[in-house]
Amino acid sequence: METDRDHDGILDADDTCPDEAAGTHPDPDRHGCAIPDEDGDGVLDADDACPGEAIGKVPDPSRNGCPFTDSDGDKITDVDDKCPTLAGPPNPFDPAKHGCPELARIAGNKIELLQPIAFEVDGEAIKDDSVPVLQAIATILKNLETARVRIDAHTDDKGSDDDNLDLSKRRAHSVAQWLVINGGINDSRLEIAGYGRSKPFAAGATSEQNRRIEIVILDSAP
């Protein structure tokens, strides 16, 4: 006796899924089977970019069947965010930094550094962690085309005046050298100045605040 256990109109002998009705979305590759919806969100797996994750209350407009996931709350979905755990603005100019926090920006007549450039203790060698900041500076300088800048280096008040003045000059030179060698900036656009501990960041500033690099935008090069 021929049977149709799932009552989908396809006899069990011809039904690849005899206990699962084909329903309104039959699978063209499996006779008598429905196209699966693993996460049960109403978007069939065949059309679901996230078949194992339900679409949720806020769908991702760029990925069918996926939830809008934004771990850092910057309104850029994680799948498109190059820094999904660090909030940052959209970056149409550099897709590799889309959604990443700014490391440097133009503010008045300065290139403001939003993260400090770190050096080895009592030395001018730049720490590897500061390379992204230097890259951000180089990008800004390239956008400024021919503008010249002065790299000002400052130290804290530990040690003698002479030692701090020498250290600040060496650190300013290290930054300029990096921008020329690694950032592709013409050295004619760069000036350096070391102030040692003579110009603290502000009254009562911490040592970390006083140890800093400032970049002043000068007039455009001829």
N, C-alpha and C positions, 0 to 999 in steps of 0.2 A: 504494500500500500504506500503510495507516494504521500509524503508529508511536507508541510511548510511550517516548521516550528516557530519562526519569528513573524509569520503572517505578513510577509512583505511581497507576496505574489510570486516569489521565486522558489521553486521546489528545492528541498534540502539537497537533492542529488546534484543540483546545478549551482547551489549557493555556497560561495566561499566562506560566508559568515552565517551559517544556518540559525544561530541563536541571536543574531543582531540584525534588526531590520535596516534595510538600505535607506529608508527615510526619504526626506526631500532633497538630500544631497548625496546621491549614489556615487560610489567611487568607480570611475571608468576603468581602473586597472584591476579591480577586485569585484567580480560579479556577485551582486547580492550584499555588498558591504557599503556602509556609509563612510564618507570622508571623515576622518577622525578630527576631534577637537579636544586635544589632550588637556588643555587648561580650563576647558568649560566656559570660555568667555564669549562664545557665540561667533568667534572668528575661526573658520575652519583651518586646520593645520596647513593645508596647501596654500592658504593665503596669509598665514600668520607668521610675521617676522620673529615672534617670540612664542613659539608653540607650547613651551613649558611654563609660561608666565602669563597670568591673566591680565587683561587690559586695564582693569581697575577703574576707578572713578574719573581719572584724568588721563585720557589716552595721549600717546605721543603722535602728533600729526605727521611726523616724518617716517614712522615705522608702524605699519598696519598690524594691529593686534598687540601692541606693546604699551605698557604704562609709561607715563612721563616721569622719569626718574631724574632728580636734580639734587644730588647729595650735598652740594655746597650752597644751594639756594640762590644761584646767580641767574636763574631763569634760562639757562642753557642746558639742554638734556645731556646726561652723562655720556651718551654714546657719541655726541658731537663735541664734548668738552675735553680739551687737551689737558686740563687740570681739574678733573671732576671733584676733587676734595678741597680745592682752593678757589674761592670766589674771584671772578674777574670779568672784565667786559668782553663783548664780542670783538673779534679782531679780523675784519675782512681783508686787511693788508697782509697779514702773516697767519695763514691757517694753522700753522704749527703752534701758535700761541693763543688760539681761539678759546676764550673762557679762562685765560690765565691772568693772575694778578700782574699789574704793571710793576716793573722794576725801576723804571726811570721815566721822567716826563719833563716837558718844558714848562717852567713856571717863571714867568717874567723874563728876566735876563739870565736865568740859570737853567741848567739841566738838573732837576731835582732827583736825587737818588732816594727811592723808597725803601731800599735795603742798603745797608752800608757795605763798602768794600772792605773786606777783612784781610789783614796782613799777618804774617808770622810774628810772634812776640819779639819786640825790639829789632825787627827786620823789615826789609822792603819787599820780600817775596809775597806775592798775592796768593791767598788760599784758593783752592780749586772751587770751593762753594761760591766764590764771588764771580766766577766766569760768566754766569748768566747776566749779572748786572753789567759787566763790561760789554757783553754782546748787545744789551739794550742801549747802552750809551753809543756804541758804534752805529747802531741802526738809526738813532736820532741824528747823529752827525751826518750820516749819508743823506738823510732827508733834508738836512739844512744846507746841503750842497757845499758852498764855499765858505760858510761862516767859520770864523776862528773862535777858539775857546781857550780859556786859561784853566789849568788844573791846579787847584789850591789844595795843599795838604796841611793838616793840623794834627797836633799831638796833645796828649794830656799833660799834666804838670809834674809827672814823675821824672826825675833825673834832672840833669843840668840844662841850662838854656842852649848851650852849644850842641850838646848831644841831640836834643829834641829838634833843633833847627836842621841839623844834618840829616836826621832820620826823616823829617818831613820832606826835605828836598829829594831824598832817595825814593820815597814812596810816590811822590808826584811823578818822578821820572819813570818809575815802574808802570804806572797807569798809562802814561803817554806811550811808552815802549810797547805795551800790550796792544793799544789801539792801533799803532802803526803796523806791527808785525802780524797780529791776529785779526784786527778789525778792518784792515785795508784803508786806514785813514792817512792821508798825506801829512807828514810831520810838519809841513809849513803851516798847517792849520792849528797847531798845538803850541801853547806856551805852558810853562810850569812855574809854580811858586811854592816855596815851603815857608811856613810861618811858625813852625815849632809850636810852643805853647803860648805864644803872644796874643792870640785871638781866640779865647774860649768861646764855646758855642753860645752860652748865656750865663748870667750870674747863677751860681749854684749848680751848674751843669755837671753831670756825672762824667767820669773818665771815658765811658763808652761814647757819650755824646761829643766830647771834645776831640776824640780820635776820629777824624773824619776826612773825607775827600769832598770838595765842593767844585763844581764846574761852572764857570762863568762864561756866558756867551758874549764875545766881543764883536767888533764890527766885521763886516764881510771882507774876505780876502780879495784883493784886486784880481 
